[in-house]
Amino acid sequence: MPGGRLTQQERQQIAVGLADGLAYAEIARSLDRPTSTITREVIRNGGPTAYRADLAHRATERRAQRRRQAAPRGSGAPEQAYGRDAESVREYEELFTTVMMASGMPTMMARVMACLTLTDSGSLTASELVQRLQVSPASVSKAITFLDSQGLVRREQGERRRERYVVDDDVWYQSMMASARAIAHLVETAQQGVRVFVPGTPVAIRLESIARFLDFVSESTARAAEQARAILSTRPDTSFDATSDGTAEPHPDRG
């Protein structure tokens, strides 16, 4: 399987494959590339309907140039714990971020969420996020405000009164419940519209249909989230502990 960045010719083949309606896995096989590489490439460059090979290639060159310019500010790639491969981690962070962007999350919010999720501690301060992402404090603050409003992160007081932002095991449950409440509010609004536009009229019938559909979705979402938390509430056993050099070894009490 070839390594390295996609070439312009490979990007043109991706564009042809998308135009022919091929799945990412089919395109990946034709290029002898991982499916994740194709998925990340397409999502971060406009999606399957807007992907353009020449624009994608130029955008990649610009990103690489920005990384080279930013490199002197740091001390190289951070050392990875548990013997992880640094390049594989970086690529996965990009994939995780782009998939969240494809789901509708704004770019900076997705980057912050990925950074928190893929940190072993599950928590970082604003200054740590700024350093890791090489962005402004204002960008981090705006992203955290959005993620907090969606129930995706929580705030806690850290040392020296520094606020820490946390992604914990319950975060997706809280996010799903927040989504269910938001949908329920849309239901109430649609039902109010039925009365305003007079029941039985075309607009009122449309609003009533919207309300019934979203009411079902809201209740199903909340019920599924509750059931999932109840069933999956038992934490999986962790069979490795970190050693002083950042590698992993079996816990003595677990064999």
N, C-alpha and C positions, 0 to 999 in steps of 0.2 A: 504493500500500500504506500503510495508516494506521500512524502511529507512536504513541508513548506507551504507557502501561500499559494492560493489559486492564481493561475495565469490568466491573462486576458482571453486567450483562446478557450480555456475552460469555462470562463464566465459566459462567453458567447454560446457554448454548448448548453450551459444551464438555461440561458434565455430561450434557446431553441426548444429544449425539453419542456419548459414551462408553457411555451406557446402551443406545443403538441399535447398539452394536458397530462404530462407524465408526473407521477408522484416523486417526492424527494428521493425516496429509496431507489427508484429506477434510475434517476439521473445520477445518483451517487455511484451505483453499480457501473454505469457506462463510463464514469470517470475514474473508477477504482479509488473512490474517496469515501470516508465515513459519511453516513446519512446526516449526522449532526453537523458536519461541515457545510453541507448544502443547505440544511435548515437555517443555520445561523447566517449564512451568506445572503439568502433570499429575504429573511425577515428583517435584517438590519439594513437592507437596501430597497425598501419600498413594498415588499411582499410579492406574492406570486403574480398579481395582476399589473403591478407597476415596475417590476424589475427590469433594469436596462443594463446590459453588460458594460458599456462604456462608462456610464455614470458610476456604477458600482466599483469599477477598477480605479477611477479617479478618486472616489471617496476613500478607498482603502489606502491609496498612496498618501492622501492627506492625513489620515489617522496615523499611519506609520511615521510620517514626518513630525507630527505633533508629539508622538511618544519619544522620538529621538531628541527633540528639543527639550522635553521635560525630564529626560533621564538624568542630566547633571544635577538636578535638584535633589535627587534621592541618592541612595547608596546601592542601587541595583535592585533586583527582585528580592522581596523579603524571603527570609529563610522559612522553609515549610516544615511544619511539624509532622510527626508520624511517618516520615520518609516519603511524603508526597512529592510527585514530580511537579516542579514549579510551572513549567509550560502547560502541562495538562490542566493544572488548577486555573491558570489564566484563561485558557480556552473555554473551560467549563463556566467560569464566571461570565464570560461574554455570551455564551449560549443561554445561561440562566437569565441574564439581563434581557436579551433580545426576545426570548419567549414571553417574559412578563410584558415587554413593550407590545408584543403582538396581541396580548390579551386586552390591551387598552391603557396600560399604565404609562404615564409620561416618562420620558427618558431619564431625567435625573432621579425621579422617585424610584424607578426600576433599578438604577445603579446603586442607590442607597440601600434599597431592600435586599438586593443581591449581596452587597458587602456585609450587611448585618447577618443575613441568613447563613452565609458561608464562612462566618467567623466562629471558631470553636466555642468561645465564651457566649456567643449570641448577643453581645452587647458592646457598644462603643460610645465614646464621647463625641461631641461635635468636632473637637480638634482632631481626634483620631480619624474621623470620617473625612475631614478636609485633607489630612495628610495622605490617606490611602487613595482617595479619589482624585486628588490634585484639582480641587474646585474651591470656590469661594465659600466662606462661612454663610453668606446669605443664601447660596444655592442649597446648602445642607439644611439650613433652617426652614426654607420653603418646602423642601422634600419631606422633612420630618413632620411638619404641620399637616401636610396632605396625608401621609401614612398614618399619623395618629388619628386623624378624622375618619379614616377608613377602618380603624381598629387593627391595623397591621403591625403597629409597634406600640410599646408603652414606655413611659418615662419613669425613671427612678432617680433618687438622689444618690450621687456617688461621693467619693472622697473629695474634700476641699470644696464642697458645695457644687461640684461639677455634675451637671445632669447627664445621665447615661440613657441611651436609647436601646431598648431590649426587644428582641424577637424570641418569644418563648414557646413552649409546647402548645399553649392554649391560643396562640395568636390567630390561627386560621379559623378556629371555632368562633372567636370573637368577631373576626372579619365577616364570616358567613352570616352570623346573627345580625350584624350591622347592615349587611346587604338585604336580609329578609325584612328588617324594619324599614329600610328605604323603599323597598318594593311595596310594603304595606301602606306607606304614605302615598304612593302613586295610586294605589287602589282607592284610598279615601278621596283623593282628588278627582279621580275619574267618576266615582259615584256622585260626588258633588256636582260634576258637570252634567250628569244625567238629569238632575233636577233643574239645573239652569236652562238646559236646551229642550226641556219638556219631554218626558218619557214617550217613546213611540216614534219620535222623529228620527231621521237618518243619523244625525250627529249623536243623539242620545243613545241610539242602538249601538253605534260604533263604540262610544265610551263605555257602555255597559259590557260589551264584549271584551274590551280591554281590561276592565275591572275584574271580570270573572277569571280571565286567563291569569292575570298577575296575582290575584288572590290565591289561586291554586299553586302558583310558583312560590309565592312567599311562604305559605304554610308548608309546602313540601321541603323547601330549603331549610327552614327552621327545624322541622322534624328530623330531616336527614342529619343535620349538624348535631342535634342532641343525641341521636342514636349512635353516630360515629364516635362522639366523645365518650359515651358510655362503654362502647365495645372496645375502643382502642385506648382507654384511659391507663392501662397497665403499661408502664415504661419498659421498653425492650432492654434486656440485659446487655451491658457494655462489657465486652470481653477483653478490652485493651486499656492500658493506662499509659500515659506519656512518661518517658524516661527523661533524665536530665538533658540528654542531647537531642530531644525532640522526636526520637523514634518511638515505636510502640512495642509493648511487651505484654504478654498475658498477665492478668491480675492473679496474684498468688492464691486468692480464695476461690478462683473460678477454674482452676486447672490449667 
